[in-house]
Amino acid sequence: MICICIVLMFCLGAVHSQFPRACTTEEALDSKTCCPLWKDRSPCGARSGRGRCRDRVVFATFAAQRVPQYNDDRLNWPHFYYDNTCECFGNYSGSNCGDCKNGYFGDKCDRNVIVERKDIREYSLQERKRFFSYLALAKTTISKEFVVLTTGDRHHLDTYRFVDATIYDVFAWIHYYSMKPIMRNSSFDSSKNYAHQGPAFPGWHRLGLMFLERQIQLLTGDETFALPYYDWRGEKNCSICTDEFMGANDVQGKISRYSYFASWRAICSGFNYIDAYCPNAVEEYQMEKLRRKPGTNPLANKIASFQDVEDVLKWSDFDRFPYNSTARKSFRNALEGFLRASDGETLERNMHNLFHIYIGGTMAQVPISSNDPLFFLHHGFIDKILETWIIKYRGTPNVYPENNEPGQGPNECSTPYFPCYRNKDFLQRSTAFGYTYSKYKGM
């Protein structure tokens, strides 16, 4: 049994994961059931026809069918914790089917709203102020729905506990949690994680942006809210790293005190032990402030060009064997930034990876990089490139490849979300998820 310790933490430095609060009781964990009651007092809103409590939560089992020696708690998500979760019908969604799918609103989830994601430089002053105020609210508001997992020792379940978290920090911790090295036979494989270096990379990050966008819509009641993006093609420097936008920094990497983000702290920073999930959960003073040092790393002192993006889009195969960071002529691997897109053969740092390292500081520490709001602006543009590829090649879930990368199979549930979203489901037009992109810089 997992030891349950719910800790109320109303500081900005709380640690975060995506566990429905109702599913972290001793009863839920003992029964391995995450089918919370909806307001009709039935599990998953079954009495109202919203969903049902489904036995056996995964569609295809990587660990059981192929590599039984993996004993990581995130593999086969969420089987390690729950054998039963909600399956929501129609446009209903959420851990108890009490919410709507992205892009839908209303009591019956029958009102479709498509929002437009814009480059942040397209925003008016009023739009920027609204955006920054929404982010501040998300950073300081404790999530009512989710609590988060933390432990100083992944080998011992009795050290696992759940704590409260702010909405933005839930989003940030999801990335951290999914990037921790995979446990195999009680040792750790640092070359593998659930969010990168495989076919799940674009869709996993697409889901992360959808999660944050939806949570802010629900928090503010603003159905028109859309996350902005940052089209960095051809930039000679980070043009939005100013106090007018995302904050300037000094030579030491400290964010300007006049920035909207001067006081923001990065959760899970400072103690990146492979056998721990953010062990400094309660020590707020140990949380580092955001840092940036754009363009100072001699190994990544530039940003990908217009031509680099064009070259990425010429590869028609979504991904190719061996479906990891060495895959050649692979759209996914070129987009992620392990491959020179112009020839499809040379392994080098580019695109997504290059920008993380170029910005430096918190963004260059990839597990905790999602703490910096530049993260979702960057990944918004990566998602726009994915959307362009889907339109160009008529991409569908059918092109998502079978593969042997743990957690990245087409039918595996994306870690660590409720309800189950299959990795392959994100290879479809963004309008299916309630958003589209503005045309900016000719794209």
URBELVEN-V301921 format. One line per field, one symbol per residue. ss: DSSP state (~ for helix, > for strand, _ for the rest). A space follows every 50 residues. Layout:
ss = ???
//
This chain:
ss = ______>___________>>~~~__~~~~~~_>>__>_____>__~~~__ >>>>>______~~~~____>_____________>>>>>___>>_____>> ___>>_____>>__>>>_>~~~__~~~~~~~~~~~~~~~~_>___>>>>> >_____~~~_>>>__>~~~~~~~~~~~~~__>>>__>>>___________ ~~~~~~~~~~~~~~~~~~~~________>___________________>_ ___>>_________>>__________>______~~~_>>_>_________ _____~~~~~~~__________________~~~~~~__>_______>___ ~~~~~~~~~_~~~~_~~~~~~__~~~~~~~~~~~~~~~~~~~~___~~~_ ____________>________>~~~~___~~~~_>>>______
//
